[in-house]
Amino acid sequence: MDMDTIIFHDTHAYPGCTAIIPENAVVEGTMAPAIAEFSDGAIAMAAFERLNPDEILIRVDAYTTARGTRIPKKVWRLRYDSSQDLWKVAAKV
């Protein structure tokens, strides 16, 4: 099964962090497996659900950054920022 990759523009997700999510990656109301890739090359298993056309919920499993920092499993709400053509982390859920 092919999985979409969510590319975060930092070593971890936090409110304000931006990400690239493949267009049409998930149908609204369904959960899809994915891979979360971070700027330092760290990778985590993830799943995401499109809540509406401009909002996605992402569950990122625990992972370790390239510098060895352990990041616990978290759930994030992302909103599409059309001015930057990117997704932006809005809040931890």
Secondary structure by P-SEA (a helix, b strand, c coil): cbbbbbbbccccccccbbbbcccccccccbbbbbbbbccccbbbbbbbbbccccbbbbbbcccccccccccccbbbbbbbccccccccccccc
